[in-house]
């Protein structure tokens, strides 16, 4: 019987050589990141219609209306995601991109991810634009209050959102608590009152909410202004790397189109060869099929050298 073991992604030598030659002479480089970048870090993505958290369509929880209707449920969903992200580690692709940002002055990264792994890998903040915000930003939900806090890594953010535990009888030491998986619908969620949820320390009226962009909301205007300013510079763009995303939905698809219009060659790094940008691929583009965590350090090695993973910022702060 043939082996069913997963095949190690193979980077065709000619493609690797031509990409690295182009990378070496590129001065203006753009990277567009999606959920596939963090796949090797073990994070659930809840991507696409029908992605469920317990019995709930995860996308239906990511709306202002859902928060207004049941802020306790929405906060439990996002508290779970914060907890999972904090327990995940940046993978080699995060570190490789962070190192490229330090090596190349004209490098800009646009991330659709909210998991905080790129910042924790040491990606320079001025070269990382978070299109959808971050799980670790919080802001006041009151219309008239402008309170905003970034890099809030408190887990749980309030005691009532702590992951429930049970005694673990399998340990040979004293009985220890084991976290329950609240993504499992068979695990009961604690009942929360409004008073149990994070409240704005400034206005004292509004509830705090996750600082992510929900469906129906505009992308951050400051982020879009920064991107527009970078894109509109007179110099050509040499390369755009599309990593872990199909880039078939706007505005992501628009960034690929705009970069190509300014002369960029396109390199796609994705597990699924059918996931190509809306505008398709030309004969001068590259498609590297496989896990970004394995591919990125390899294709960038000629510029960044070998990646030595450093302790992430969250660990340094603890």
Steps between C-alpha positions, in 0.01 A plus 500: 500500500632844406600727783249771587755708692487872422752600236752766598430806282746509213618836373609461136864610486449718191209682665699548820799635310299743286303621802810559709669686215198730473475539879866605524453793261153598627483824695123539542326185624148440626372197694131417542434256785202276567394230745713236328811670637401395853382149411819341633451685828186292554240775507140437393412746223116486487534593135210505256127448526408215730808530723356413839592587854289267712165518316546858385607617156823672599452774242160582650670571833735750334248781457399811696145364506609176669689697764197721562273197527720273715830662607568217744498235227711711265753569775519127584578428134770767483641418841542141377679627189726726708584207726577271206716763331699569816568129539614472136853585390616697195627254242810528276305690233416777748866526600621492138272788402602698808865458405432602139332816634820583686723425199299681230416868552233500231302205638137536613276227642120507484347244734141378509581303816387609847694238697792720610763248387683734260556767770610231745755380244657845515365630169580876499173680576560774243518236225193302610150624419218306668205522263254333739635622833616271779349269760721682751361845432188606690284807460185650648174406330337829599457719191614815679808350668836472324673269750743261330769276647753300300704196601276390786626146560312446828349151495221493597431866444253485793467214753154396378647406159747248642498162325313256729701212640443158654721277712730280297516154660762370256794683658719304739566815700243685707178539305538788257246712316452430129358760269177410328460559127220754482494462121331165573124553517478226764697718743273741683577868469481709815204734514621857490328819608576838344679600820743208449625630163789742433387858550659818369727658763456846345129562444381234749192448280597289202616142490841434358499297179772322302694739277448294186318605185159333498288428196327819392774723642756707311867406501711734717533830314850566635620162377348554155655848481845357581460231235376747240797728570744211461333370184480843335871573519645555152743208517388169356409206722727206426326212676185407687492177702150361562533266798230274640211680333310462175482882463169459318304735725534876501684697621766224502450430128538870429843515662626227267354678196649834606845350562497324164397826330814658646721230353501236774558134434280276715612212722223291655573275797203277577404144589239487221613556143146602403521798739630762261441876499190634327708629209663161444869426448736596219797304367732729694335423836578224748276255687665325793267225615517388861521614860612862532690410819729277292508699178556859619832443684628310195408747227616800706824337623718671241415837660425420866734206560403220739214580736574470870169525679504745787269511799186685403409831657218355705742261671755775560234709673385218727 
